[in-house]
């Protein structure tokens, strides 16, 4: 299986991915913002999506990147794994690749994810995301407009966008720098010591 950054060669998968997003939301009984085929194709053409492609050229998974609030935030959205490929680590490989894509396109942006899926929450946590309140993610109206197609939109609206059924998770680059900021000093015996700032 290959994990690829999208391009024109992936456009023919858009229709099937759109249908799987809708079908999966119904089966799980949870929300997912619905996207048009045109929207998915545009993300593919921008190189702002990641696809998992099986050796026989079947798509196995899809996820895309969108910037919000003038690039202050980036969302990794639309994670879907084809039913034939679930429970095989596809989501984990894709999340790692879309995280890498987000960091390369928007190195200073905070990366967030809204999800109802425990598996995605665990993957996000392993990548350095932390659970946060909705007040810590983008306020961009265009992002929240996308939630209108989710079956849980009435819940979000009734709570004034303060929370919903999705868990918000956030990766903050500045926290990463602090977490791994090591200071090396010499003590009186000319031995090096290391203190790690947390």
Secondary structure in CASP SS format (residue, H / E / C, confidence):
PFRMAT SS
TARGET T0000
AUTHOR 0000-0000-0000
METHOD secondary structure of the structure
MODEL  1
X C 1.00
X E 1.00
X E 1.00
X E 1.00
X E 1.00
X C 1.00
X C 1.00
X H 1.00
X H 1.00
X H 1.00
X H 1.00
X H 1.00
X H 1.00
X H 1.00
X H 1.00
X H 1.00
X H 1.00
X H 1.00
X H 1.00
X H 1.00
X H 1.00
X H 1.00
X H 1.00
X H 1.00
X H 1.00
X H 1.00
X H 1.00
X H 1.00
X C 1.00
X C 1.00
X C 1.00
X C 1.00
X C 1.00
X C 1.00
X C 1.00
X C 1.00
X H 1.00
X H 1.00
X H 1.00
X H 1.00
X H 1.00
X H 1.00
X H 1.00
X H 1.00
X H 1.00
X H 1.00
X C 1.00
X C 1.00
X E 1.00
X E 1.00
X E 1.00
X E 1.00
X E 1.00
X C 1.00
X C 1.00
X C 1.00
X C 1.00
X C 1.00
X E 1.00
X E 1.00
X E 1.00
X E 1.00
X E 1.00
X E 1.00
X E 1.00
X E 1.00
X E 1.00
X E 1.00
X C 1.00
X C 1.00
X C 1.00
X C 1.00
X E 1.00
X E 1.00
X E 1.00
X E 1.00
X E 1.00
X E 1.00
X E 1.00
X E 1.00
X E 1.00
X C 1.00
X H 1.00
X H 1.00
X H 1.00
X C 1.00
X C 1.00
X C 1.00
X C 1.00
X H 1.00
X H 1.00
X H 1.00
X H 1.00
X H 1.00
X H 1.00
X H 1.00
X H 1.00
X H 1.00
X H 1.00
X H 1.00
X H 1.00
X H 1.00
X H 1.00
X H 1.00
X H 1.00
X C 1.00
X C 1.00
X C 1.00
X C 1.00
X E 1.00
X E 1.00
X E 1.00
X E 1.00
X E 1.00
X E 1.00
X C 1.00
X C 1.00
X H 1.00
X H 1.00
X H 1.00
X H 1.00
X H 1.00
X H 1.00
X H 1.00
X H 1.00
X H 1.00
X H 1.00
X C 1.00
X C 1.00
X E 1.00
X E 1.00
X E 1.00
X C 1.00
X H 1.00
X H 1.00
X H 1.00
X C 1.00
X C 1.00
X C 1.00
X C 1.00
X H 1.00
X H 1.00
X H 1.00
X H 1.00
X H 1.00
X H 1.00
X H 1.00
X H 1.00
X H 1.00
X C 1.00
X C 1.00
X C 1.00
X H 1.00
X H 1.00
X H 1.00
X H 1.00
X H 1.00
X H 1.00
X C 1.00
X C 1.00
X C 1.00
X C 1.00
X C 1.00
X C 1.00
X C 1.00
X C 1.00
X E 1.00
X E 1.00
X E 1.00
X E 1.00
X E 1.00
X C 1.00
X H 1.00
X H 1.00
X H 1.00
X H 1.00
X H 1.00
X H 1.00
X H 1.00
X C 1.00
X C 1.00
X E 1.00
X E 1.00
X E 1.00
X E 1.00
X E 1.00
X C 1.00
X C 1.00
X C 1.00
X C 1.00
X C 1.00
X E 1.00
X E 1.00
X E 1.00
X E 1.00
X E 1.00
X C 1.00
X C 1.00
END
